[in-house]
Amino acid sequence: MSKLSRERIEEITGLKLRVLLEKLNSGELKSAEVLQAFQCKAVEKNRDLNFITAVIKEAQDDAVACDTASEKGPLHGLPVTIKDCVGLKGYDSTCGLVNWIGKPWEENSVLTKVLKKQGAIPFIKTNVPQTMLAYDCSNPIFGATKNPHDPSRSPGGSSGGEGAAVGSGASLVGIGTDIGGSVRVPAACCGVYGLKPTWFRISSAGNTPFYSGNKLLCTCYGVLGQDVDSLAIMMKALLCPYMFKLDPYVPPIPFQSEIYESTKPLKIGFYTEFEDFITPVPACQRAVLVAKAVLEQKGHKLIPWTPPNVKDNLFTYYGRNILADYGESLAVMLKGDVIDQCMQVFHSVRLPYFLKRIISFFIKPFDCFASRMLLAVKPFRSIYEWFNFNTKVEKWKMDFKDNWQNYEMDAVICPVMTAPALPLGYPGRAHASMAFCTLYNVLNFPAGVVPVTKVTATDMEELKNYKAPNTWQKLVKKGCEGGKGLPVAVQCVTLPFQEELCLRVMKELQEGLQYAHDEMEEY
């Protein structure tokens, strides 16, 4: 299929994004050759991991055009992967729904237009779970995507195809979405870097309008990459006058390099669990402490911090929010469709509430947590009740922000989820595992993911003493068995519209970890 040797393919795809861009801009590498290398790598990795939903035919023409262009954008000739839901003219965005096959987009989305304007070349679309409202990555059309570190495990979701593509080396950088951890979970599971921005920092106009009617909890378009520098380069390229012109609802805030490059010491909070509520497995707690030590070595002040009122509010404010119509939008999408295993929880969402109360009563003595979760999604009886709910959510957000600012914190580090990558089929039955992510969707804080360590033999030994008092935690504990060597990440969080500061913390953590790893290798 390719005239490129395997050595040449590995040489090109093994370059750091910044180095690759420099070679493309200087003419040392041609866009057509670079594209071919990544196409070959993607096809090869896809055989085992199954992350491709579409091969973009026009990519070859785009690469040739880049090689003859008189003007070069900041992403000149860079092959990028895009999540299935990103609007691309002439291509379906099925989002795993059989009913949506054969309905190609008539126009490129704003995000696609900006990528192309800046010189990037989208070359494949990547897989998602059905409806994109799941943390696994399977659907009746394309099947299950697998984890590049262990094909028996999930890459996470819903940007699981992106996680697998970037994590396998088939892509240096890609576009995902996040409404409950969908950039951060795949990044963590696949051992790569990810950034969920503040709502509307990146335009969503012209992409698949999932859940767009809910303005209290919005989808964010974000980036996954092989290092923090790649994320920063992408954000700088995307936050440009062209995007602000195409979508005037995006705040016209260009990338603030002076914040990203600052060396001012920071005050950073940290926590390893939601006290008396959700405790991650030992490896995920240890990762936060490793990150804490690294950032302290970089000269920052780390303080323990407890997020306020999470136990009382999070599941209600996220669950009732994302399913504010009591799952009716999902029911419309799935009507007459084949329902994937990752969406089986959908059946419990749509149960009449009086029936939920009865079930909750009977299971409470055996599993208090499941009983509580079942009642978290409750239908709204009137617009008045919906307004009151909105008021309560907004008050909680303001109280949370005030608590943060009272501690004078610049950023926070914490777990991404309760466990590393789980076996295929497990995430759909362990949604509560993602609470550490969903918190910052409700709050609308930017959050990034940095791979910090790997599961060790000691972590596995300590897992034996991990308390699992309810059904989903028992499932998580069982799913962690045999997980030695899996990547473990932490989450870095800042206040709204402080993506550059978030990336700075991520960059310093990555640099410190690399130094620590180099020191260890010397001995």
Secondary structure, DSSP 4 states (H G I P E B T S, - for coil): --SS-HHHHHHHHTS-HHHHHHHHHHTSS-HHHHHHHHHHHHHHHHHHH--EEEE-TTHHHHHHHHHH-SS--TTTT-EEEEETTS--BTS---TT-GGGTT--BSS--HHHHHHHHTT-EEEEEE---GGG-SSS-EETTTEE--BTTBTTB---SSSHHHHHHHHTTS-SEEEEEESSSTTHHHHHHHT-EEEE-STTSS--TTS--TTTT-SSS--EEEEEESSHHHHHHHHHHHSSHHHHHH-TTS------HHHHT-----EEEE-SSBTTTB---HHHHHHHHHHHHHHHHTT-EEEE---TTHHHHHHHHHHHHHTTTTTHHHHHHHTTSPPPGGGTTHHHHTS-HHHHHHHHHHHTTT-HHHHHHHHHS----SHHHHHHHHHHHHHHHHHHHHHHHHTT-SEEEEESSSSSPPBTTSGGG-GGGGHHHHHHHHTT--EEEEEEEE--HHHHHHHTT----SHHHHHHHHHTTT-TT-EEEEEEE-STT-HHHHHHHHHHHHHHHHHHHHHHHH-
